[in-house]
């Protein structure tokens, strides 16, 4: 099906959108900040409400029915995460629930990676991605340095022009001491797929790869059984994929080294959050993860293609955006995220102006590692509840400012 045809699929998109009470309650506003967190469908709100009003208890501790049901729900959610990610060997993997992707990446770093590295080992980490996917690896280096273990951290090379890793340069950095690669699935500023299969091809079959999937889970179907997604850790935010705030998970598989064992006393889990994540994944599968992806990509393409025609705007990671008219393959590859600057209007001002028209966007340095807040930009991030009409309204507002 063609992208534009799917945008016109209004019956389906209207029925999906109607399931989000917050959007129905605020028809004057347009939520365009889903890369920060998503809105929640009724099914998720109902699951949380039912849990809290009919069986709220701690997990793994009590012996009475509410406690047992909570423990079972958490186990079901673990299983559901594996299923949702297309895990081909659920018997060899584990799922650990976290408060979001930041905590998930730090868990992999502290509780797994730090135990794996020896003096002289090298790790490759993404210096131009979300800082949640940089700081934990640098912390591991410091932690080990304090123990006299010298680990070399190399920057995963980046191609500013395409918004992708520089895969050719990456291959040149891989050596016999390469022990670990941290990468991102969909970039939180450029919205492109970072082609992790090319990282795997360059690094060979034995080096663990940790994938930050904060911007892909809920947007793209992930199939871990697919050789193109041969990774060892998948970290994501549940709250960006329709679950409640304070939710996320680490999926870890145990075939390239010892299992991830989250350290220390784990305490009480976010039980209602995990219940909401289970409901969110069920809901996503019900409405069709493929269809969500097609809808969001179609909206993103619509926005990118038309914004490229406005000479006052520069789209980040889209080199010819100021010289419109050229066919850009990466315009097709954006998954819900378009980030741009106005030639004359500072980005934070642009954010305020857009809110005065009812559009909620992100306007700052977007937590991108190495980017100062003065280098701000405006990020529009779309999800399944957004419509072609909202995109067109945004374009009208942006055109009036150009
Ligand atoms: N990684 C990426 C790519 C992100 O976009 C974000 C959130 N903006 C994070 C990590 C951090 O996620 P969380 O808010 O769930 O901690």
Boltz pocket constraint, residues with backbone or C-beta under 6 A from the ligand:
constraints:
  - pocket:
      binder: B
      contacts: [[A, 35], [A, 36], [A, 99], [A, 100], [A, 101], [A, 102], [A, 103], [A, 130], [A, 132], [A, 133], [A, 184], [A, 186], [A, 187], [A, 188], [A, 212], [A, 214], [A, 215], [A, 236], [A, 237], [A, 238], [A, 247], [A, 248], [A, 367]]
      max_distance: 6.0
